[in-house]
Amino acid sequence: MIQVNYFARYRELLGSDGEALAWTPALRTLRELRQLLVERGEPWAQVLGQANLMCARNQALCNLDEPLADGDDIAFFPPVTGG
């Protein structure tokens, strides 16, 4: 299983703070996971299809080319800014 968490505005737009998904060898990277979720249609495509999507694997920031493995904890969240 992969635990997928949605934070901040993404959680609000999707109406969920996360979900558990079955992992398969076909899900090799976060990019492939994102594509699977985007293919659900709206609001998934709007939220996770953004170019500036931020993500983390097992509490470490990463990019969409990060490999996936069974048991991973994934987070998707909007860009953060400071001031």
Jmol script that loads the backbone (N, CA, C; Angstrom):
load data "model"
ATOM      1  N   MET A   1       0.833  -1.188   0.000  1.00  0.00           N
ATOM      2  CA  MET A   1       0.000   0.000   0.000  1.00  0.00           C
ATOM      3  C   MET A   1       0.873   1.246   0.000  1.00  0.00           C
ATOM      4  N   ILE A   2       0.344   2.292  -0.603  1.00  0.00           N
ATOM      5  CA  ILE A   2       0.961   3.613  -0.577  1.00  0.00           C
ATOM      6  C   ILE A   2      -0.027   4.542   0.114  1.00  0.00           C
ATOM      7  N   GLN A   3       0.445   5.302   1.077  1.00  0.00           N
ATOM      8  CA  GLN A   3      -0.396   6.305   1.719  1.00  0.00           C
ATOM      9  C   GLN A   3      -0.172   7.627   0.999  1.00  0.00           C
ATOM     10  N   VAL A   4      -1.220   8.202   0.460  1.00  0.00           N
ATOM     11  CA  VAL A   4      -1.141   9.477  -0.249  1.00  0.00           C
ATOM     12  C   VAL A   4      -1.850  10.524   0.591  1.00  0.00           C
ATOM     13  N   ASN A   5      -1.145  11.602   0.900  1.00  0.00           N
ATOM     14  CA  ASN A   5      -1.680  12.671   1.744  1.00  0.00           C
ATOM     15  C   ASN A   5      -1.796  13.955   0.928  1.00  0.00           C
ATOM     16  N   TYR A   6      -2.870  14.692   1.173  1.00  0.00           N
ATOM     17  CA  TYR A   6      -3.113  15.968   0.503  1.00  0.00           C
ATOM     18  C   TYR A   6      -3.136  17.054   1.570  1.00  0.00           C
ATOM     19  N   PHE A   7      -2.394  18.137   1.331  1.00  0.00           N
ATOM     20  CA  PHE A   7      -2.256  19.178   2.336  1.00  0.00           C
ATOM     21  C   PHE A   7      -2.748  20.530   1.830  1.00  0.00           C
ATOM     22  N   ALA A   8      -3.082  21.382   2.799  1.00  0.00           N
ATOM     23  CA  ALA A   8      -3.458  22.780   2.572  1.00  0.00           C
ATOM     24  C   ALA A   8      -4.613  22.882   1.586  1.00  0.00           C
ATOM     25  N   ARG A   9      -4.478  23.731   0.598  1.00  0.00           N
ATOM     26  CA  ARG A   9      -5.541  23.976  -0.379  1.00  0.00           C
ATOM     27  C   ARG A   9      -5.931  22.702  -1.124  1.00  0.00           C
ATOM     28  N   TYR A  10      -4.989  21.811  -1.362  1.00  0.00           N
ATOM     29  CA  TYR A  10      -5.296  20.569  -2.076  1.00  0.00           C
ATOM     30  C   TYR A  10      -6.296  19.724  -1.282  1.00  0.00           C
ATOM     31  N   ARG A  11      -6.109  19.660   0.008  1.00  0.00           N
ATOM     32  CA  ARG A  11      -7.029  18.910   0.865  1.00  0.00           C
ATOM     33  C   ARG A  11      -8.440  19.475   0.749  1.00  0.00           C
ATOM     34  N   GLU A  12      -8.541  20.794   0.749  1.00  0.00           N
ATOM     35  CA  GLU A  12      -9.849  21.440   0.649  1.00  0.00           C
ATOM     36  C   GLU A  12     -10.498  21.184  -0.709  1.00  0.00           C
ATOM     37  N   LEU A  13      -9.739  21.333  -1.784  1.00  0.00           N
ATOM     38  CA  LEU A  13     -10.293  21.166  -3.129  1.00  0.00           C
ATOM     39  C   LEU A  13     -10.694  19.720  -3.421  1.00  0.00           C
ATOM     40  N   LEU A  14      -9.948  18.775  -2.861  1.00  0.00           N
ATOM     41  CA  LEU A  14     -10.240  17.358  -3.102  1.00  0.00           C
ATOM     42  C   LEU A  14     -11.237  16.788  -2.095  1.00  0.00           C
ATOM     43  N   GLY A  15     -11.450  17.510  -0.999  1.00  0.00           N
ATOM     44  CA  GLY A  15     -12.374  17.022   0.019  1.00  0.00           C
ATOM     45  C   GLY A  15     -11.862  15.807   0.764  1.00  0.00           C
ATOM     46  N   SER A  16     -10.549  15.686   0.829  1.00  0.00           N
ATOM     47  CA  SER A  16      -9.939  14.529   1.486  1.00  0.00           C
ATOM     48  C   SER A  16      -8.546  14.900   1.968  1.00  0.00           C
ATOM     49  N   ASP A  17      -8.168  14.362   3.129  1.00  0.00           N
ATOM     50  CA  ASP A  17      -6.799  14.594   3.596  1.00  0.00           C
ATOM     51  C   ASP A  17      -5.847  13.488   3.149  1.00  0.00           C
ATOM     52  N   GLY A  18      -6.394  12.435   2.542  1.00  0.00           N
ATOM     53  CA  GLY A  18      -5.527  11.386   2.023  1.00  0.00           C
ATOM     54  C   GLY A  18      -6.260  10.092   1.778  1.00  0.00           C
ATOM     55  N   GLU A  19      -5.516   9.135   1.270  1.00  0.00           N
ATOM     56  CA  GLU A  19      -6.087   7.829   0.964  1.00  0.00           C
ATOM     57  C   GLU A  19      -4.963   6.801   0.859  1.00  0.00           C
ATOM     58  N   ALA A  20      -5.339   5.563   1.033  1.00  0.00           N
ATOM     59  CA  ALA A  20      -4.402   4.457   0.843  1.00  0.00           C
ATOM     60  C   ALA A  20      -4.688   3.840  -0.520  1.00  0.00           C
ATOM     61  N   LEU A  21      -3.638   3.652  -1.304  1.00  0.00           N
ATOM     62  CA  LEU A  21      -3.764   3.055  -2.626  1.00  0.00           C
ATOM     63  C   LEU A  21      -2.915   1.795  -2.704  1.00  0.00           C
ATOM     64  N   ALA A  22      -3.407   0.829  -3.426  1.00  0.00           N
ATOM     65  CA  ALA A  22      -2.627  -0.393  -3.627  1.00  0.00           C
ATOM     66  C   ALA A  22      -1.428  -0.072  -4.509  1.00  0.00           C
ATOM     67  N   TRP A  23      -0.264  -0.522  -4.094  1.00  0.00           N
ATOM     68  CA  TRP A  23       0.938  -0.328  -4.900  1.00  0.00           C
ATOM     69  C   TRP A  23       1.087  -1.497  -5.848  1.00  0.00           C
ATOM     70  N   THR A  24       1.488  -1.191  -7.074  1.00  0.00           N
ATOM     71  CA  THR A  24       1.822  -2.224  -8.052  1.00  0.00           C
ATOM     72  C   THR A  24       3.141  -1.842  -8.702  1.00  0.00           C
ATOM     73  N   PRO A  25       3.855  -2.791  -9.269  1.00  0.00           N
ATOM     74  CA  PRO A  25       5.109  -2.456  -9.948  1.00  0.00           C
ATOM     75  C   PRO A  25       4.926  -1.475 -11.110  1.00  0.00           C
ATOM     76  N   ALA A  26       3.702  -1.344 -11.624  1.00  0.00           N
ATOM     77  CA  ALA A  26       3.431  -0.393 -12.705  1.00  0.00           C
ATOM     78  C   ALA A  26       3.566   1.052 -12.221  1.00  0.00           C
ATOM     79  N   LEU A  27       3.433   1.284 -10.921  1.00  0.00           N
ATOM     80  CA  LEU A  27       3.616   2.620 -10.354  1.00  0.00           C
ATOM     81  C   LEU A  27       5.082   2.772  -9.964  1.00  0.00           C
ATOM     82  N   ARG A  28       5.897   3.160 -10.924  1.00  0.00           N
ATOM     83  CA  ARG A  28       7.339   3.229 -10.690  1.00  0.00           C
ATOM     84  C   ARG A  28       7.811   4.547 -10.105  1.00  0.00           C
ATOM     85  N   THR A  29       7.090   5.646 -10.416  1.00  0.00           N
ATOM     86  CA  THR A  29       7.522   6.973  -9.966  1.00  0.00           C
ATOM     87  C   THR A  29       6.329   7.784  -9.468  1.00  0.00           C
ATOM     88  N   LEU A  30       6.627   8.881  -8.799  1.00  0.00           N
ATOM     89  CA  LEU A  30       5.567   9.791  -8.382  1.00  0.00           C
ATOM     90  C   LEU A  30       4.846  10.371  -9.585  1.00  0.00           C
ATOM     91  N   ARG A  31       5.545  10.565 -10.690  1.00  0.00           N
ATOM     92  CA  ARG A  31       4.919  11.067 -11.911  1.00  0.00           C
ATOM     93  C   ARG A  31       3.811  10.118 -12.368  1.00  0.00           C
ATOM     94  N   GLU A  32       4.076   8.814 -12.313  1.00  0.00           N
ATOM     95  CA  GLU A  32       3.064   7.832 -12.715  1.00  0.00           C
ATOM     96  C   GLU A  32       1.900   7.795 -11.730  1.00  0.00           C
ATOM     97  N   LEU A  33       2.185   7.968 -10.455  1.00  0.00           N
ATOM     98  CA  LEU A  33       1.119   8.050  -9.456  1.00  0.00           C
ATOM     99  C   LEU A  33       0.264   9.280  -9.706  1.00  0.00           C
ATOM    100  N   ARG A  34       0.916  10.418  -9.941  1.00  0.00           N
ATOM    101  CA  ARG A  34       0.161  11.638 -10.224  1.00  0.00           C
ATOM    102  C   ARG A  34      -0.719  11.452 -11.456  1.00  0.00           C
ATOM    103  N   GLN A  35      -0.186  10.856 -12.511  1.00  0.00           N
ATOM    104  CA  GLN A  35      -0.968  10.649 -13.727  1.00  0.00           C
ATOM    105  C   GLN A  35      -2.193   9.774 -13.455  1.00  0.00           C
ATOM    106  N   LEU A  36      -2.019   8.734 -12.666  1.00  0.00           N
ATOM    107  CA  LEU A  36      -3.136   7.868 -12.292  1.00  0.00           C
ATOM    108  C   LEU A  36      -4.235   8.673 -11.591  1.00  0.00           C
ATOM    109  N   LEU A  37      -3.849   9.567 -10.695  1.00  0.00           N
ATOM    110  CA  LEU A  37      -4.816  10.385  -9.964  1.00  0.00           C
ATOM    111  C   LEU A  37      -5.459  11.431 -10.873  1.00  0.00           C
ATOM    112  N   VAL A  38      -4.683  12.049 -11.747  1.00  0.00           N
ATOM    113  CA  VAL A  38      -5.203  13.058 -12.677  1.00  0.00           C
ATOM    114  C   VAL A  38      -6.254  12.447 -13.599  1.00  0.00           C
ATOM    115  N   GLU A  39      -6.053  11.192 -13.984  1.00  0.00           N
ATOM    116  CA  GLU A  39      -6.989  10.517 -14.882  1.00  0.00           C
ATOM    117  C   GLU A  39      -8.363  10.289 -14.252  1.00  0.00           C
ATOM    118  N   ARG A  40      -8.503  10.533 -12.972  1.00  0.00           N
ATOM    119  CA  ARG A  40      -9.815  10.456 -12.326  1.00  0.00           C
ATOM    120  C   ARG A  40     -10.738  11.564 -12.826  1.00  0.00           C
ATOM    121  N   GLY A  41     -10.176  12.605 -13.403  1.00  0.00           N
ATOM    122  CA  GLY A  41     -10.960  13.758 -13.851  1.00  0.00           C
ATOM    123  C   GLY A  41     -10.965  14.845 -12.797  1.00  0.00           C
ATOM    124  N   GLU A  42     -11.931  15.737 -12.900  1.00  0.00           N
ATOM    125  CA  GLU A  42     -12.014  16.861 -11.954  1.00  0.00           C
ATOM    126  C   GLU A  42     -12.531  16.393 -10.602  1.00  0.00           C
ATOM    127  N   PRO A  43     -12.060  16.958  -9.515  1.00  0.00           N
ATOM    128  CA  PRO A  43     -11.103  18.048  -9.374  1.00  0.00           C
ATOM    129  C   PRO A  43      -9.646  17.594  -9.379  1.00  0.00           C
ATOM    130  N   TRP A  44      -9.413  16.288  -9.513  1.00  0.00           N
ATOM    131  CA  TRP A  44      -8.046  15.750  -9.462  1.00  0.00           C
ATOM    132  C   TRP A  44      -7.147  16.360 -10.528  1.00  0.00           C
ATOM    133  N   ALA A  45      -7.662  16.471 -11.747  1.00  0.00           N
ATOM    134  CA  ALA A  45      -6.857  17.009 -12.845  1.00  0.00           C
ATOM    135  C   ALA A  45      -6.470  18.459 -12.569  1.00  0.00           C
ATOM    136  N   GLN A  46      -7.404  19.237 -12.036  1.00  0.00           N
ATOM    137  CA  GLN A  46      -7.125  20.641 -11.729  1.00  0.00           C
ATOM    138  C   GLN A  46      -6.065  20.764 -10.639  1.00  0.00           C
ATOM    139  N   VAL A  47      -6.196  19.989  -9.588  1.00  0.00           N
ATOM    140  CA  VAL A  47      -5.313  20.106  -8.434  1.00  0.00           C
ATOM    141  C   VAL A  47      -3.932  19.502  -8.705  1.00  0.00           C
ATOM    142  N   LEU A  48      -3.898  18.265  -9.145  1.00  0.00           N
ATOM    143  CA  LEU A  48      -2.614  17.562  -9.281  1.00  0.00           C
ATOM    144  C   LEU A  48      -1.970  17.726 -10.646  1.00  0.00           C
ATOM    145  N   GLY A  49      -2.668  18.339 -11.595  1.00  0.00           N
ATOM    146  CA  GLY A  49      -2.102  18.569 -12.914  1.00  0.00           C
ATOM    147  C   GLY A  49      -1.274  19.835 -13.005  1.00  0.00           C
ATOM    148  N   GLN A  50      -1.180  20.579 -11.936  1.00  0.00           N
ATOM    149  CA  GLN A  50      -0.443  21.841 -11.930  1.00  0.00           C
ATOM    150  C   GLN A  50       1.060  21.613 -12.077  1.00  0.00           C
ATOM    151  N   ALA A  51       1.696  22.510 -12.823  1.00  0.00           N
ATOM    152  CA  ALA A  51       3.136  22.402 -13.059  1.00  0.00           C
ATOM    153  C   ALA A  51       3.947  22.641 -11.792  1.00  0.00           C
ATOM    154  N   ASN A  52       3.423  23.433 -10.863  1.00  0.00           N
ATOM    155  CA  ASN A  52       4.187  23.787  -9.666  1.00  0.00           C
ATOM    156  C   ASN A  52       3.837  22.914  -8.460  1.00  0.00           C
ATOM    157  N   LEU A  53       3.321  21.746  -8.708  1.00  0.00           N
ATOM    158  CA  LEU A  53       2.978  20.787  -7.657  1.00  0.00           C
ATOM    159  C   LEU A  53       4.221  20.437  -6.842  1.00  0.00           C
ATOM    160  N   MET A  54       4.088  20.428  -5.542  1.00  0.00           N
ATOM    161  CA  MET A  54       5.193  19.993  -4.684  1.00  0.00           C
ATOM    162  C   MET A  54       4.854  18.628  -4.114  1.00  0.00           C
ATOM    163  N   CYS A  55       5.887  17.829  -3.871  1.00  0.00           N
ATOM    164  CA  CYS A  55       5.646  16.485  -3.355  1.00  0.00           C
ATOM    165  C   CYS A  55       6.780  16.053  -2.434  1.00  0.00           C
ATOM    166  N   ALA A  56       6.446  15.060  -1.629  1.00  0.00           N
ATOM    167  CA  ALA A  56       7.425  14.479  -0.716  1.00  0.00           C
ATOM    168  C   ALA A  56       7.200  12.973  -0.673  1.00  0.00           C
ATOM    169  N   ARG A  57       8.281  12.264  -0.484  1.00  0.00           N
ATOM    170  CA  ARG A  57       8.228  10.806  -0.304  1.00  0.00           C
ATOM    171  C   ARG A  57       8.874  10.493   1.032  1.00  0.00           C
ATOM    172  N   ASN A  58       8.118   9.857   1.902  1.00  0.00           N
ATOM    173  CA  ASN A  58       8.611   9.491   3.229  1.00  0.00           C
ATOM    174  C   ASN A  58       9.198  10.705   3.970  1.00  0.00           C
ATOM    175  N   GLN A  59       8.450  11.793   3.947  1.00  0.00           N
ATOM    176  CA  GLN A  59       8.748  13.047   4.636  1.00  0.00           C
ATOM    177  C   GLN A  59       9.975  13.785   4.107  1.00  0.00           C
ATOM    178  N   ALA A  60      10.430  13.479   2.893  1.00  0.00           N
ATOM    179  CA  ALA A  60      11.548  14.195   2.283  1.00  0.00           C
ATOM    180  C   ALA A  60      11.087  14.780   0.952  1.00  0.00           C
ATOM    181  N   LEU A  61      11.295  16.088   0.771  1.00  0.00           N
ATOM    182  CA  LEU A  61      10.925  16.713  -0.495  1.00  0.00           C
ATOM    183  C   LEU A  61      11.608  15.998  -1.651  1.00  0.00           C
ATOM    184  N   CYS A  62      10.889  15.896  -2.758  1.00  0.00           N
ATOM    185  CA  CYS A  62      11.441  15.209  -3.919  1.00  0.00           C
ATOM    186  C   CYS A  62      10.786  15.755  -5.177  1.00  0.00           C
ATOM    187  N   ASN A  63      11.180  15.228  -6.326  1.00  0.00           N
ATOM    188  CA  ASN A  63      10.530  15.613  -7.570  1.00  0.00           C
ATOM    189  C   ASN A  63       9.709  14.440  -8.091  1.00  0.00           C
ATOM    190  N   LEU A  64       9.024  14.658  -9.186  1.00  0.00           N
ATOM    191  CA  LEU A  64       8.119  13.640  -9.707  1.00  0.00           C
ATOM    192  C   LEU A  64       8.830  12.418 -10.281  1.00  0.00           C
ATOM    193  N   ASP A  65      10.137  12.482 -10.463  1.00  0.00           N
ATOM    194  CA  ASP A  65      10.894  11.331 -10.961  1.00  0.00           C
ATOM    195  C   ASP A  65      11.329  10.393  -9.839  1.00  0.00           C
ATOM    196  N   GLU A  66      10.952  10.724  -8.608  1.00  0.00           N
ATOM    197  CA  GLU A  66      11.293   9.895  -7.444  1.00  0.00           C
ATOM    198  C   GLU A  66      10.649   8.518  -7.584  1.00  0.00           C
ATOM    199  N   PRO A  67      11.412   7.455  -7.362  1.00  0.00           N
ATOM    200  CA  PRO A  67      10.827   6.107  -7.455  1.00  0.00           C
ATOM    201  C   PRO A  67       9.866   5.831  -6.297  1.00  0.00           C
ATOM    202  N   LEU A  68       8.900   4.970  -6.569  1.00  0.00           N
ATOM    203  CA  LEU A  68       7.933   4.551  -5.553  1.00  0.00           C
ATOM    204  C   LEU A  68       8.209   3.123  -5.122  1.00  0.00           C
ATOM    205  N   ALA A  69       7.823   2.819  -3.901  1.00  0.00           N
ATOM    206  CA  ALA A  69       7.928   1.455  -3.388  1.00  0.00           C
ATOM    207  C   ALA A  69       6.742   1.189  -2.468  1.00  0.00           C
ATOM    208  N   ASP A  70       6.432  -0.056  -2.316  1.00  0.00           N
ATOM    209  CA  ASP A  70       5.362  -0.451  -1.409  1.00  0.00           C
ATOM    210  C   ASP A  70       5.670   0.080  -0.007  1.00  0.00           C
ATOM    211  N   GLY A  71       4.671   0.651   0.641  1.00  0.00           N
ATOM    212  CA  GLY A  71       4.845   1.189   1.988  1.00  0.00           C
ATOM    213  C   GLY A  71       5.209   2.658   2.036  1.00  0.00           C
ATOM    214  N   ASP A  72       5.394   3.300   0.886  1.00  0.00           N
ATOM    215  CA  ASP A  72       5.757   4.715   0.876  1.00  0.00           C
ATOM    216  C   ASP A  72       4.640   5.593   1.404  1.00  0.00           C
ATOM    217  N   ASP A  73       5.049   6.716   1.967  1.00  0.00           N
ATOM    218  CA  ASP A  73       4.149   7.760   2.426  1.00  0.00           C
ATOM    219  C   ASP A  73       4.395   8.962   1.510  1.00  0.00           C
ATOM    220  N   ILE A  74       3.391   9.321   0.717  1.00  0.00           N
ATOM    221  CA  ILE A  74       3.517  10.372  -0.281  1.00  0.00           C
ATOM    222  C   ILE A  74       2.681  11.570   0.141  1.00  0.00           C
ATOM    223  N   ALA A  75       3.192  12.757  -0.099  1.00  0.00           N
ATOM    224  CA  ALA A  75       2.450  13.979   0.181  1.00  0.00           C
ATOM    225  C   ALA A  75       2.471  14.866  -1.050  1.00  0.00           C
ATOM    226  N   PHE A  76       1.310  15.421  -1.367  1.00  0.00           N
ATOM    227  CA  PHE A  76       1.186  16.437  -2.410  1.00  0.00           C
ATOM    228  C   PHE A  76       0.702  17.718  -1.740  1.00  0.00           C
ATOM    229  N   PHE A  77       1.326  18.852  -2.073  1.00  0.00           N
ATOM    230  CA  PHE A  77       0.936  20.115  -1.464  1.00  0.00           C
ATOM    231  C   PHE A  77       1.303  21.258  -2.383  1.00  0.00           C
ATOM    232  N   PRO A  78       0.595  22.390  -2.225  1.00  0.00           N
ATOM    233  CA  PRO A  78       0.887  23.543  -3.083  1.00  0.00           C
ATOM    234  C   PRO A  78       2.210  24.167  -2.703  1.00  0.00           C
ATOM    235  N   PRO A  79       2.764  24.966  -3.611  1.00  0.00           N
ATOM    236  CA  PRO A  79       4.014  25.669  -3.293  1.00  0.00           C
ATOM    237  C   PRO A  79       3.839  26.536  -2.054  1.00  0.00           C
ATOM    238  N   VAL A  80       4.885  26.622  -1.275  1.00  0.00           N
ATOM    239  CA  VAL A  80       4.848  27.448  -0.075  1.00  0.00           C
ATOM    240  C   VAL A  80       5.723  28.677  -0.287  1.00  0.00           C
ATOM    241  N   THR A  81       5.319  29.766   0.321  1.00  0.00           N
ATOM    242  CA  THR A  81       6.092  30.991   0.240  1.00  0.00           C
ATOM    243  C   THR A  81       6.282  31.536   1.637  1.00  0.00           C
ATOM    244  N   GLY A  82       7.295  32.283   1.806  1.00  0.00           N
ATOM    245  CA  GLY A  82       7.560  32.890   3.103  1.00  0.00           C
ATOM    246  C   GLY A  82       7.571  34.403   2.975  1.00  0.00           C
ATOM    247  N   GLY A  83       7.583  35.049   4.080  1.00  0.00           N
ATOM    248  CA  GLY A  83       7.595  36.510   3.981  1.00  0.00           C
ATOM    249  C   GLY A  83       7.956  37.137   5.283  1.00  0.00           C
TER     250      GLY A  83
END
end "model"
wireframe off; spacefill off
backbone 0.3
color backbone group
